[in-house]
Amino acid sequence: MNLKKLLEGRGRFVYHNDFALVDEIKRDNLVGKVKLFPAHFVTEGRYMVVSKKAAPGVRDKLRIAIEKLGKSGELTKIFQAYKPK
């Protein structure tokens, strides 16, 4: 919706993560109609969402596993594999 507003002149920019933005541009047939520019903000982060219905302790186990992947550098490799080209 925000990309369409941008094309209609109802906005100046859209900030979104690279994975979702590239997917939305392709899905909505907007390739060549919008231009992507890299943007890096210090506050940029990744978030984990866990269902309230998840078994007790799942959130902590996931957090520990993700931290371990981050420290080993494996998480960066995973993100790079899916980064749009």
N, C-alpha and C positions, 0 to 999 in steps of 0.2 A: 504494500500500500504506500509506504514512504517513497519508494522508487518512482511509482507512478505520479505521486504528488510532485516530486522533483522534476519530472519531465513536463508536468503541466505548469511549471514555473511557480509552484506554491511552496518552494523550499530552496535552500542554497546548497545543502549537503546532507548526506546520510552517513552516519558512523555505525558500523556493524562489524562483527568478526568476519575474518576473511573466508572461512569455510561456508558459513551460511549466506554471506553476501554473493559470492560467486555462484552458488547453487540457485539462489533466487533470481539472479540476472539471467541465467540459462533457462530456468523453469518458466519465467515470464516473458521469454523472447525479447530481452532487452540488450542483447549483445550488440555492441556498436552504437547503442543509443545513450549509454552512460560511460563515463571514464573512471577507472579505479586509480587512486593515488594511495601510496603507503602512508599510514599515520601511526605514530607511536606515542602513546601517552604513558607517563610514569604510573598512573593509577590503574592501568590495564591489568586485568587478572582473569583467572579462570575459576569457575565455581562448580561445585558438586551438588547435585540435588538427589535426595534420598526420600523415598515415600515414607509417610507417617506409618504406613502399614508394614514396613520392613521389620524383620525380627530384631529384637534388642541386640545391640552390639555391632550390627552391620555397618552403621555409619562410622564407628571408630575403626573397624577393620579396613574399610575402604580408604579412610583418611590415612591410616598408617601405610597401606599399600601404595597409595599415590605419592605420599612423601618419599617412600623408599625409591620409587621409580624416578622421582624428581632428582633426588640426590645422586643416583647412579648415572643420570643423563639419558636414561631410556625413555622417559616421558617426552623429552625434546625430540628424540628420534621418531617417536610415534607421531607427534604433531607434524614434523617435517614430511613424513610419508603421505599425509593427507592434505598438506598445504596446496592450495590451487596453483597451477602453473600458468 
